[in-house]
Amino acid sequence: MNVNKIILGDCERVLEKFPDNSIDLIFTSPPYADQRKRTYGGIKPGEYVDWFLPKTEQFLRVLKPTGTFILNIKERVVNGERHTYVIQLILEMRKQGWLWTEEFIWHKKNSYPGKWPNRFRDAWERLLQFNKQRKFNMYQEAVMIPVGDWAQDRLANLSETDRIRDESKVESGFGKNISNWVGRDKVYPDNVIHMATECSNRNHSAAFPIDLPTWFIKLFTVEGDMVLDPFVGSGTTAVAAKQLGRDYVGIDINDEYCRVAKERVLQIQPGLFDQAKYSHVARERVAQSQPHLMERAANYTPEDLE
Ligand SMILES: C[S@@+](CC[C@H](N)C(=O)[O-])C[C@H]1O[C@@H](n2cnc3c(N)ncnc32)[C@H](O)[C@@H]1O
């Protein structure tokens, strides 16, 4: 398998040569239906699912059972209504064997203001999470956020209900015990990610901000894991993976984008394993499966970081 490479080609064909169960995270933003025809060929909305399914079949084959597939996508408006190809795609992928585990929302903090007769500006995109099985690798501590100002007041005055597990009134299964959070300075984030779009377009008309793949790579992989972006464009996912010390493979059908991606990853110094960033669970897993990484982490000196 080609490790730490940007490969020119159709991802479906290229992945046919990859071994089964070899990828820890697939993170990608495919060409959107019928958009950007002039830059990399549009796929008609009505044909999108048939175009995409043979590719997701390969993704399913190459992903490890413990791995995750994150698909950044948003349905476009056709004839005045949102097209249903994303919904159809989810249903078909479930038939293929995928679990549709979660949906994250990317709230684009800086979306352009505008006026349309029948809708408001579009300020979010989907990040659909698919898995092969219910138990998959997830390192939640790696994306914890500061607890925020609300905590001081809220946690200072706990009610009786706050001290026991309060089951959701709407039976969502998301019960909570507020008192668990007293004295903590970090909390887990929710499934809405607030990030600005990238203003400089990195020679690609549809590049996403590097913080987006970075967040998901931290959440679903540890150092030494393999990250794949089958529609890598200007290489953003590969850059994020390399920065975090993960291995990567990027594929794009356009040779100019491949050239840009290669240039970008070349400029990156690979990250070093930072023990503090990961949970003890993640570290234990690395220690068992890849002990050499722990040795490297224990031994590195400040000079290594330069
Ligand atoms: C939305 S863009 C990805 C942008 C990327 N996330 C970035 O940050 O630059 C989709 C990319 O898919 C590529 N593409 C289209 N069809 C492809 C295929 N069959 N195999 C591989 N790449 C393909 C296009 O050339 C385009 O660069």
The ligand as a Gaussian input file, in Angstrom:
#p B3LYP/6-31G(d) Opt

LIG

0 1
 C      -14.755000      19.070000      -2.817000
 S      -13.220000      18.763000      -3.572000
 C      -12.173000      18.367000      -2.211000
 C      -11.503000      19.567000      -1.610000
 C      -10.565000      19.211000      -0.466000
 N      -11.315000      18.815000       0.716000
 C       -9.644000      20.369000      -0.100000
 O       -9.585000      20.775000       1.068000
 O       -8.994000      20.899000      -1.014000
 C      -13.449000      17.240000      -4.375000
 C      -12.249000      16.722000      -5.130000
 O      -12.582000      15.440000      -5.670000
 C      -11.824000      15.242000      -6.859000
 N      -12.463000      14.123000      -7.578000
 C      -13.591000      14.109000      -8.341000
 N      -13.871000      12.869000      -8.757000
 C      -12.903000      12.052000      -8.259000
 C      -12.650000      10.649000      -8.311000
 N      -13.456000       9.835000      -8.976000
 N      -11.572000      10.158000      -7.663000
 C      -10.737000      10.985000      -6.969000
 N      -10.920000      12.317000      -6.897000
 C      -11.998000      12.859000      -7.509000
 C      -11.857000      16.589000      -7.531000
 O      -10.784000      16.749000      -8.430000
 C      -11.798000      17.539000      -6.315000
 O      -10.499000      18.011000      -6.100000

